[in-house]
């Protein structure tokens, strides 16, 4: 419908009014509490000044009370219910009608007021004003800041039907944004559950924080938050959720750019800043639970939240620039993803501080559009990274399979080698003993003592052969005791052996204990056969996680041709089977061999 302003700035309306009404407002500021009489005198004396042209009311940072006067005329021949509406979560609005030199309070409202108690059940804050045909009314609006430091709110004056149409369309639009945020949040949560990478978990937290922030920013929290939580929810300013978002945003940046590896110093700086912010946020939650709602300490705490936000954002920007200068590709991509968000924050800051002229505005808002673009671009990057990680994982699986096949082949060779050794020992040892026994038994002379001696020798050879096949006493006396028993056989030789045992061997499984023992035997055999050592120092150290074996001698060292022998290959195969570490090298005094076998499953 047509609308126009007369010379005295009266707003003429004929039904729905789609334009901004700030140009028709007059404002008055008082930095101390004033009475209704003083307010009336100020209005009648013309102390209410014209507002600058703008689409919103923006009085910047202030601690004063601001009053706004609007003269409006129903320029049609039917009675109409109009609604003066405001869009801000941190202001208490009190509306009066100026009539016959008096102020009659129409009502008061704020974002803390539940939907059921509002004049119309929509998210915006509204006052219903009934106007008869061609009736003119002068309305005075009083504003009091609640949880905010700056006075800023869009406002309109139109019919209930027009509000319903606008709010319905706006709800459909915002529903798409919230639906998109929820989908991407669940997507990142699913990736976190599947891949177990913290990056996706922090991204999930960031999106949830932005959902909470935007629900407050666009006043949809009164529709989304259940009644039993709403009274507590409204005690938290949107800066609280914005700071939570920056906490998760920093974590996403750190893991996305692999800052811990690439830039460890900056990683520590951001980590300390982030931990401090998390402490402040948790302390704020605790204080909201313990302290009364209107405690004066919250004014200072809200200032602290703003300081923390600036601190975190500054550290993040400097770190981002440093990473880009150093040529980190992920940081460059991250910058591209956040360019719109950076611009929107600049616009928001200049608009809040009333710097410069009008800013670029993208409906339904710069920040929510920028965050949507950021989340979309980062999600694409996550998908590409996931694809890359999946390929790398498949390559590792293939490599592990090949290594397993190689290890199986090596173990088969080890087993065949051990079988050959056992067969040779049977042939050369027990076989020759049996032949000697047969000859003694066939002889007609009295050789009972010799036969008993051969039997004793056969028994010893048989026990040694059984122990060689399977050292069962490891299960009964343990690895340490078994090694000590072996070393006793060398007590009367020209080799000095020093054994140091640390930890306990109860936590070593039988299979691992046998393999460690076999490795010990192979290393000792190499030293005795090839090193010409006179001193061997042995250290065995086993705890709950690892068992290490170290042998050091004063011999001539190990020549390169022996490192490719079957004995060393057997050791490497056994160590690889248990995913352990094997290292050996010549030293100035001889040679040192170290193995480490993990004991955890």
JORAZI-V74620 format. One record per helix or strand of 3 or more residues. SS is the DSSP state (~ for helix, > for strand). FROM is the first residue (numbers start at 1). TO is the last residue. If there is no record, write none. Layout:
# JORAZI-V74620
SS & FROM & TO
SS & FROM & TO
This chain:
# JORAZI-V74620
> & 11 & 13
~ & 22 & 24
> & 26 & 30
~ & 36 & 44
> & 56 & 61
> & 65 & 74
> & 80 & 87
> & 91 & 99
> & 102 & 109
~ & 115 & 117
> & 125 & 131
> & 136 & 145
> & 150 & 159
~ & 160 & 195
~ & 198 & 217
~ & 221 & 224
~ & 227 & 233
~ & 238 & 256
~ & 259 & 262
~ & 264 & 290
~ & 297 & 325
~ & 329 & 352
~ & 366 & 442
~ & 448 & 469
~ & 473 & 477
~ & 479 & 488
> & 496 & 503
~ & 510 & 531
> & 535 & 542
> & 546 & 553
~ & 562 & 564
~ & 566 & 577
> & 581 & 586
> & 591 & 598
